[in-house]
Amino acid sequence: MAKSPAKARVFVPAYWEDAKAELMKRDRILRKLIPQFGDLHLKGRGEPFPTLARSIVGQQISVAAAETVWQRLLLICPTCTPSQILKAGDQKLAACGLSKRKAEYILDLAEHFKAKRVHADKWAEMQDEEVIAELIQIRGIGRWTAEMFLIFNLLRPNVLPLDDLGLIKSISLNYFSGEPVSRSDAREVAANWEPWRTVATWYLWRSLEPLPVEY
């Protein structure tokens, strides 16, 4: 049986092993944490458009609910291209279980891609903040979603998603004995992780959820 495109396309960051070694030298918490997860590592999957569409689907609902809606969407848009989404329209998207607002967001995303108002073919060469600035012009995509895209699609090594509740919770538990943590506190801890903040973040997520969530 042929592999599906989503399963066939798997990327492992070239920097991962070097980053692990460096972080374990510098950070006493990561020195204990990283070895607990063996050969697990960040895996990037998918093309930019479906990756972003799926992130919109998953906003503010459970992973299980998001997966259900996503599979329904793939029944009407099998390869989830901008053209397929625009052809489906808001009523068919709503029938998949999307809210009216999310349907509007995904249609806006499709329009941005089709009209080439975003430069997906150039993102690999652009700086992190340049990509974020372009993405947050799209309705329904805020900084957190843009940062998740940098991590899971572009595999950028030095992203620190300070709006991510899981990261803040893990820093609190691992570095501050469960005490509340401000963004300033988190940024100070993360200064020691440069230029591998993505890698440190990924392992701190694993300390809360040992098995990675698909994005």
Buried (B, 14 or more C-beta within 10 A) or exposed (E): EEEEEEEEEEBEBEBBEEBBEBBBEBBEBBEEBBEEBEEBBBBBBBBBBBBBBBBBBBBEBEEEEBBBBBEBBBEBBEEBBBEBBBEBEEEBBBEBBBBEEBBBBBBBBBBBBBEEEBEBEEBEEBEBEEBBEBBBEBBBBEBBBBBBBBBBBBBBBBBBBBEBEBBBBBBBBBBEEEEEBEEEBBEEBBEEBEEBBBBBBBBBBBBEEEEBEBB
